[in-house]
Amino acid sequence: MIQTAINLPDDVVAELCRRAPQPDQQVIIVEKALRFFFAKEDADNKELEILNRYADELNREANDILDYQVIP
């Protein structure tokens, strides 16, 4: 484990201290938050990758559907 220092807004630090008064508890919360953030970002990137992979096909389908619409 590496020890590091980060700067956080006062209100975030106050809430962290309120929810986790002990430094060990604070480390656990920050670690969980970062792991959640990284996992979510990875999942979002995978979804974007899938959309990009099928973008041409999806666009063709959308254009095909629009061809059937009648605008009054």
Phi and psi restraints in degrees (range 20) as a CNS / XPLOR table:
assign (resid 1 and name C) (resid 2 and name N)
       (resid 2 and name CA) (resid 2 and name C) 1.0 -107.9 20.0 2
assign (resid 2 and name N) (resid 2 and name CA)
       (resid 2 and name C) (resid 3 and name N) 1.0 135.1 20.0 2
assign (resid 2 and name C) (resid 3 and name N)
       (resid 3 and name CA) (resid 3 and name C) 1.0 -89.8 20.0 2
assign (resid 3 and name N) (resid 3 and name CA)
       (resid 3 and name C) (resid 4 and name N) 1.0 136.7 20.0 2
assign (resid 3 and name C) (resid 4 and name N)
       (resid 4 and name CA) (resid 4 and name C) 1.0 -142.2 20.0 2
assign (resid 4 and name N) (resid 4 and name CA)
       (resid 4 and name C) (resid 5 and name N) 1.0 165.1 20.0 2
assign (resid 4 and name C) (resid 5 and name N)
       (resid 5 and name CA) (resid 5 and name C) 1.0 -120.6 20.0 2
assign (resid 5 and name N) (resid 5 and name CA)
       (resid 5 and name C) (resid 6 and name N) 1.0 137.3 20.0 2
assign (resid 5 and name C) (resid 6 and name N)
       (resid 6 and name CA) (resid 6 and name C) 1.0 -130.9 20.0 2
assign (resid 6 and name N) (resid 6 and name CA)
       (resid 6 and name C) (resid 7 and name N) 1.0 153.7 20.0 2
assign (resid 6 and name C) (resid 7 and name N)
       (resid 7 and name CA) (resid 7 and name C) 1.0 -100.8 20.0 2
assign (resid 7 and name N) (resid 7 and name CA)
       (resid 7 and name C) (resid 8 and name N) 1.0 127.0 20.0 2
assign (resid 7 and name C) (resid 8 and name N)
       (resid 8 and name CA) (resid 8 and name C) 1.0 -126.6 20.0 2
assign (resid 8 and name N) (resid 8 and name CA)
       (resid 8 and name C) (resid 9 and name N) 1.0 152.1 20.0 2
assign (resid 8 and name C) (resid 9 and name N)
       (resid 9 and name CA) (resid 9 and name C) 1.0 -59.7 20.0 2
assign (resid 9 and name N) (resid 9 and name CA)
       (resid 9 and name C) (resid 10 and name N) 1.0 147.6 20.0 2
assign (resid 9 and name C) (resid 10 and name N)
       (resid 10 and name CA) (resid 10 and name C) 1.0 -54.1 20.0 2
assign (resid 10 and name N) (resid 10 and name CA)
       (resid 10 and name C) (resid 11 and name N) 1.0 -41.5 20.0 2
assign (resid 10 and name C) (resid 11 and name N)
       (resid 11 and name CA) (resid 11 and name C) 1.0 -66.7 20.0 2
assign (resid 11 and name N) (resid 11 and name CA)
       (resid 11 and name C) (resid 12 and name N) 1.0 -33.5 20.0 2
assign (resid 11 and name C) (resid 12 and name N)
       (resid 12 and name CA) (resid 12 and name C) 1.0 -69.6 20.0 2
assign (resid 12 and name N) (resid 12 and name CA)
       (resid 12 and name C) (resid 13 and name N) 1.0 -43.0 20.0 2
assign (resid 12 and name C) (resid 13 and name N)
       (resid 13 and name CA) (resid 13 and name C) 1.0 -63.1 20.0 2
assign (resid 13 and name N) (resid 13 and name CA)
       (resid 13 and name C) (resid 14 and name N) 1.0 -42.2 20.0 2
assign (resid 13 and name C) (resid 14 and name N)
       (resid 14 and name CA) (resid 14 and name C) 1.0 -61.3 20.0 2
assign (resid 14 and name N) (resid 14 and name CA)
       (resid 14 and name C) (resid 15 and name N) 1.0 -42.8 20.0 2
assign (resid 14 and name C) (resid 15 and name N)
       (resid 15 and name CA) (resid 15 and name C) 1.0 -67.7 20.0 2
assign (resid 15 and name N) (resid 15 and name CA)
       (resid 15 and name C) (resid 16 and name N) 1.0 -40.9 20.0 2
assign (resid 15 and name C) (resid 16 and name N)
       (resid 16 and name CA) (resid 16 and name C) 1.0 -59.7 20.0 2
assign (resid 16 and name N) (resid 16 and name CA)
       (resid 16 and name C) (resid 17 and name N) 1.0 -46.2 20.0 2
assign (resid 16 and name C) (resid 17 and name N)
       (resid 17 and name CA) (resid 17 and name C) 1.0 -65.7 20.0 2
assign (resid 17 and name N) (resid 17 and name CA)
       (resid 17 and name C) (resid 18 and name N) 1.0 -34.7 20.0 2
assign (resid 17 and name C) (resid 18 and name N)
       (resid 18 and name CA) (resid 18 and name C) 1.0 -67.2 20.0 2
assign (resid 18 and name N) (resid 18 and name CA)
       (resid 18 and name C) (resid 19 and name N) 1.0 -43.7 20.0 2
assign (resid 18 and name C) (resid 19 and name N)
       (resid 19 and name CA) (resid 19 and name C) 1.0 -78.6 20.0 2
assign (resid 19 and name N) (resid 19 and name CA)
       (resid 19 and name C) (resid 20 and name N) 1.0 -28.6 20.0 2
assign (resid 19 and name C) (resid 20 and name N)
       (resid 20 and name CA) (resid 20 and name C) 1.0 -139.0 20.0 2
assign (resid 20 and name N) (resid 20 and name CA)
       (resid 20 and name C) (resid 21 and name N) 1.0 87.6 20.0 2
assign (resid 20 and name C) (resid 21 and name N)
       (resid 21 and name CA) (resid 21 and name C) 1.0 -64.6 20.0 2
assign (resid 21 and name N) (resid 21 and name CA)
       (resid 21 and name C) (resid 22 and name N) 1.0 -28.5 20.0 2
assign (resid 21 and name C) (resid 22 and name N)
       (resid 22 and name CA) (resid 22 and name C) 1.0 -89.5 20.0 2
assign (resid 22 and name N) (resid 22 and name CA)
       (resid 22 and name C) (resid 23 and name N) 1.0 137.8 20.0 2
assign (resid 22 and name C) (resid 23 and name N)
       (resid 23 and name CA) (resid 23 and name C) 1.0 -54.3 20.0 2
assign (resid 23 and name N) (resid 23 and name CA)
       (resid 23 and name C) (resid 24 and name N) 1.0 -38.8 20.0 2
assign (resid 23 and name C) (resid 24 and name N)
       (resid 24 and name CA) (resid 24 and name C) 1.0 -62.1 20.0 2
assign (resid 24 and name N) (resid 24 and name CA)
       (resid 24 and name C) (resid 25 and name N) 1.0 -38.1 20.0 2
assign (resid 24 and name C) (resid 25 and name N)
       (resid 25 and name CA) (resid 25 and name C) 1.0 -66.6 20.0 2
assign (resid 25 and name N) (resid 25 and name CA)
       (resid 25 and name C) (resid 26 and name N) 1.0 -38.7 20.0 2
assign (resid 25 and name C) (resid 26 and name N)
       (resid 26 and name CA) (resid 26 and name C) 1.0 -63.6 20.0 2
assign (resid 26 and name N) (resid 26 and name CA)
       (resid 26 and name C) (resid 27 and name N) 1.0 -41.4 20.0 2
assign (resid 26 and name C) (resid 27 and name N)
       (resid 27 and name CA) (resid 27 and name C) 1.0 -60.6 20.0 2
assign (resid 27 and name N) (resid 27 and name CA)
       (resid 27 and name C) (resid 28 and name N) 1.0 -42.8 20.0 2
assign (resid 27 and name C) (resid 28 and name N)
       (resid 28 and name CA) (resid 28 and name C) 1.0 -62.8 20.0 2
assign (resid 28 and name N) (resid 28 and name CA)
       (resid 28 and name C) (resid 29 and name N) 1.0 -43.5 20.0 2
assign (resid 28 and name C) (resid 29 and name N)
       (resid 29 and name CA) (resid 29 and name C) 1.0 -63.2 20.0 2
assign (resid 29 and name N) (resid 29 and name CA)
       (resid 29 and name C) (resid 30 and name N) 1.0 -46.8 20.0 2
assign (resid 29 and name C) (resid 30 and name N)
       (resid 30 and name CA) (resid 30 and name C) 1.0 -63.4 20.0 2
assign (resid 30 and name N) (resid 30 and name CA)
       (resid 30 and name C) (resid 31 and name N) 1.0 -42.5 20.0 2
assign (resid 30 and name C) (resid 31 and name N)
       (resid 31 and name CA) (resid 31 and name C) 1.0 -60.2 20.0 2
assign (resid 31 and name N) (resid 31 and name CA)
       (resid 31 and name C) (resid 32 and name N) 1.0 -47.4 20.0 2
assign (resid 31 and name C) (resid 32 and name N)
       (resid 32 and name CA) (resid 32 and name C) 1.0 -61.8 20.0 2
assign (resid 32 and name N) (resid 32 and name CA)
       (resid 32 and name C) (resid 33 and name N) 1.0 -41.2 20.0 2
assign (resid 32 and name C) (resid 33 and name N)
       (resid 33 and name CA) (resid 33 and name C) 1.0 -62.9 20.0 2
assign (resid 33 and name N) (resid 33 and name CA)
       (resid 33 and name C) (resid 34 and name N) 1.0 -43.6 20.0 2
assign (resid 33 and name C) (resid 34 and name N)
       (resid 34 and name CA) (resid 34 and name C) 1.0 -67.5 20.0 2
assign (resid 34 and name N) (resid 34 and name CA)
       (resid 34 and name C) (resid 35 and name N) 1.0 -42.2 20.0 2
assign (resid 34 and name C) (resid 35 and name N)
       (resid 35 and name CA) (resid 35 and name C) 1.0 -61.6 20.0 2
assign (resid 35 and name N) (resid 35 and name CA)
       (resid 35 and name C) (resid 36 and name N) 1.0 -41.3 20.0 2
assign (resid 35 and name C) (resid 36 and name N)
       (resid 36 and name CA) (resid 36 and name C) 1.0 -62.4 20.0 2
assign (resid 36 and name N) (resid 36 and name CA)
       (resid 36 and name C) (resid 37 and name N) 1.0 -46.0 20.0 2
assign (resid 36 and name C) (resid 37 and name N)
       (resid 37 and name CA) (resid 37 and name C) 1.0 -60.2 20.0 2
assign (resid 37 and name N) (resid 37 and name CA)
       (resid 37 and name C) (resid 38 and name N) 1.0 -46.5 20.0 2
assign (resid 37 and name C) (resid 38 and name N)
       (resid 38 and name CA) (resid 38 and name C) 1.0 -64.3 20.0 2
assign (resid 38 and name N) (resid 38 and name CA)
       (resid 38 and name C) (resid 39 and name N) 1.0 -41.5 20.0 2
assign (resid 38 and name C) (resid 39 and name N)
       (resid 39 and name CA) (resid 39 and name C) 1.0 -64.7 20.0 2
assign (resid 39 and name N) (resid 39 and name CA)
       (resid 39 and name C) (resid 40 and name N) 1.0 -42.1 20.0 2
assign (resid 39 and name C) (resid 40 and name N)
       (resid 40 and name CA) (resid 40 and name C) 1.0 -64.8 20.0 2
assign (resid 40 and name N) (resid 40 and name CA)
       (resid 40 and name C) (resid 41 and name N) 1.0 -42.5 20.0 2
assign (resid 40 and name C) (resid 41 and name N)
       (resid 41 and name CA) (resid 41 and name C) 1.0 -62.8 20.0 2
assign (resid 41 and name N) (resid 41 and name CA)
       (resid 41 and name C) (resid 42 and name N) 1.0 -41.3 20.0 2
assign (resid 41 and name C) (resid 42 and name N)
       (resid 42 and name CA) (resid 42 and name C) 1.0 -62.6 20.0 2
assign (resid 42 and name N) (resid 42 and name CA)
       (resid 42 and name C) (resid 43 and name N) 1.0 -42.6 20.0 2
assign (resid 42 and name C) (resid 43 and name N)
       (resid 43 and name CA) (resid 43 and name C) 1.0 -65.0 20.0 2
assign (resid 43 and name N) (resid 43 and name CA)
       (resid 43 and name C) (resid 44 and name N) 1.0 -42.0 20.0 2
assign (resid 43 and name C) (resid 44 and name N)
       (resid 44 and name CA) (resid 44 and name C) 1.0 -62.4 20.0 2
assign (resid 44 and name N) (resid 44 and name CA)
       (resid 44 and name C) (resid 45 and name N) 1.0 -40.8 20.0 2
assign (resid 44 and name C) (resid 45 and name N)
       (resid 45 and name CA) (resid 45 and name C) 1.0 -65.1 20.0 2
assign (resid 45 and name N) (resid 45 and name CA)
       (resid 45 and name C) (resid 46 and name N) 1.0 -37.9 20.0 2
assign (resid 45 and name C) (resid 46 and name N)
       (resid 46 and name CA) (resid 46 and name C) 1.0 -65.3 20.0 2
assign (resid 46 and name N) (resid 46 and name CA)
       (resid 46 and name C) (resid 47 and name N) 1.0 -41.7 20.0 2
assign (resid 46 and name C) (resid 47 and name N)
       (resid 47 and name CA) (resid 47 and name C) 1.0 -62.3 20.0 2
assign (resid 47 and name N) (resid 47 and name CA)
       (resid 47 and name C) (resid 48 and name N) 1.0 -43.4 20.0 2
assign (resid 47 and name C) (resid 48 and name N)
       (resid 48 and name CA) (resid 48 and name C) 1.0 -63.8 20.0 2
assign (resid 48 and name N) (resid 48 and name CA)
       (resid 48 and name C) (resid 49 and name N) 1.0 -40.0 20.0 2
assign (resid 48 and name C) (resid 49 and name N)
       (resid 49 and name CA) (resid 49 and name C) 1.0 -60.8 20.0 2
assign (resid 49 and name N) (resid 49 and name CA)
       (resid 49 and name C) (resid 50 and name N) 1.0 -42.5 20.0 2
assign (resid 49 and name C) (resid 50 and name N)
       (resid 50 and name CA) (resid 50 and name C) 1.0 -65.1 20.0 2
assign (resid 50 and name N) (resid 50 and name CA)
       (resid 50 and name C) (resid 51 and name N) 1.0 -45.4 20.0 2
assign (resid 50 and name C) (resid 51 and name N)
       (resid 51 and name CA) (resid 51 and name C) 1.0 -60.4 20.0 2
assign (resid 51 and name N) (resid 51 and name CA)
       (resid 51 and name C) (resid 52 and name N) 1.0 -43.2 20.0 2
assign (resid 51 and name C) (resid 52 and name N)
       (resid 52 and name CA) (resid 52 and name C) 1.0 -64.9 20.0 2
assign (resid 52 and name N) (resid 52 and name CA)
       (resid 52 and name C) (resid 53 and name N) 1.0 -37.5 20.0 2
assign (resid 52 and name C) (resid 53 and name N)
       (resid 53 and name CA) (resid 53 and name C) 1.0 -62.2 20.0 2
assign (resid 53 and name N) (resid 53 and name CA)
       (resid 53 and name C) (resid 54 and name N) 1.0 -36.4 20.0 2
assign (resid 53 and name C) (resid 54 and name N)
       (resid 54 and name CA) (resid 54 and name C) 1.0 -106.1 20.0 2
assign (resid 54 and name N) (resid 54 and name CA)
       (resid 54 and name C) (resid 55 and name N) 1.0 11.7 20.0 2
assign (resid 54 and name C) (resid 55 and name N)
       (resid 55 and name CA) (resid 55 and name C) 1.0 -57.9 20.0 2
assign (resid 55 and name N) (resid 55 and name CA)
       (resid 55 and name C) (resid 56 and name N) 1.0 -46.6 20.0 2
assign (resid 55 and name C) (resid 56 and name N)
       (resid 56 and name CA) (resid 56 and name C) 1.0 -60.5 20.0 2
assign (resid 56 and name N) (resid 56 and name CA)
       (resid 56 and name C) (resid 57 and name N) 1.0 -45.6 20.0 2
assign (resid 56 and name C) (resid 57 and name N)
       (resid 57 and name CA) (resid 57 and name C) 1.0 -63.7 20.0 2
assign (resid 57 and name N) (resid 57 and name CA)
       (resid 57 and name C) (resid 58 and name N) 1.0 -44.1 20.0 2
assign (resid 57 and name C) (resid 58 and name N)
       (resid 58 and name CA) (resid 58 and name C) 1.0 -64.4 20.0 2
assign (resid 58 and name N) (resid 58 and name CA)
       (resid 58 and name C) (resid 59 and name N) 1.0 -39.2 20.0 2
assign (resid 58 and name C) (resid 59 and name N)
       (resid 59 and name CA) (resid 59 and name C) 1.0 -66.1 20.0 2
assign (resid 59 and name N) (resid 59 and name CA)
       (resid 59 and name C) (resid 60 and name N) 1.0 -39.3 20.0 2
assign (resid 59 and name C) (resid 60 and name N)
       (resid 60 and name CA) (resid 60 and name C) 1.0 -61.5 20.0 2
assign (resid 60 and name N) (resid 60 and name CA)
       (resid 60 and name C) (resid 61 and name N) 1.0 -44.5 20.0 2
assign (resid 60 and name C) (resid 61 and name N)
       (resid 61 and name CA) (resid 61 and name C) 1.0 -62.2 20.0 2
assign (resid 61 and name N) (resid 61 and name CA)
       (resid 61 and name C) (resid 62 and name N) 1.0 -42.2 20.0 2
assign (resid 61 and name C) (resid 62 and name N)
       (resid 62 and name CA) (resid 62 and name C) 1.0 -64.0 20.0 2
assign (resid 62 and name N) (resid 62 and name CA)
       (resid 62 and name C) (resid 63 and name N) 1.0 -43.0 20.0 2
assign (resid 62 and name C) (resid 63 and name N)
       (resid 63 and name CA) (resid 63 and name C) 1.0 -64.4 20.0 2
assign (resid 63 and name N) (resid 63 and name CA)
       (resid 63 and name C) (resid 64 and name N) 1.0 -38.2 20.0 2
assign (resid 63 and name C) (resid 64 and name N)
       (resid 64 and name CA) (resid 64 and name C) 1.0 -61.2 20.0 2
assign (resid 64 and name N) (resid 64 and name CA)
       (resid 64 and name C) (resid 65 and name N) 1.0 -43.7 20.0 2
assign (resid 64 and name C) (resid 65 and name N)
       (resid 65 and name CA) (resid 65 and name C) 1.0 -64.9 20.0 2
assign (resid 65 and name N) (resid 65 and name CA)
       (resid 65 and name C) (resid 66 and name N) 1.0 -41.7 20.0 2
assign (resid 65 and name C) (resid 66 and name N)
       (resid 66 and name CA) (resid 66 and name C) 1.0 -64.9 20.0 2
assign (resid 66 and name N) (resid 66 and name CA)
       (resid 66 and name C) (resid 67 and name N) 1.0 -29.8 20.0 2
assign (resid 66 and name C) (resid 67 and name N)
       (resid 67 and name CA) (resid 67 and name C) 1.0 -63.3 20.0 2
assign (resid 67 and name N) (resid 67 and name CA)
       (resid 67 and name C) (resid 68 and name N) 1.0 -26.0 20.0 2
assign (resid 67 and name C) (resid 68 and name N)
       (resid 68 and name CA) (resid 68 and name C) 1.0 -86.6 20.0 2
assign (resid 68 and name N) (resid 68 and name CA)
       (resid 68 and name C) (resid 69 and name N) 1.0 -10.8 20.0 2
assign (resid 68 and name C) (resid 69 and name N)
       (resid 69 and name CA) (resid 69 and name C) 1.0 -80.0 20.0 2
assign (resid 69 and name N) (resid 69 and name CA)
       (resid 69 and name C) (resid 70 and name N) 1.0 141.0 20.0 2
assign (resid 69 and name C) (resid 70 and name N)
       (resid 70 and name CA) (resid 70 and name C) 1.0 -109.0 20.0 2
assign (resid 70 and name N) (resid 70 and name CA)
       (resid 70 and name C) (resid 71 and name N) 1.0 122.4 20.0 2
assign (resid 70 and name C) (resid 71 and name N)
       (resid 71 and name CA) (resid 71 and name C) 1.0 -95.8 20.0 2
assign (resid 71 and name N) (resid 71 and name CA)
       (resid 71 and name C) (resid 72 and name N) 1.0 121.6 20.0 2
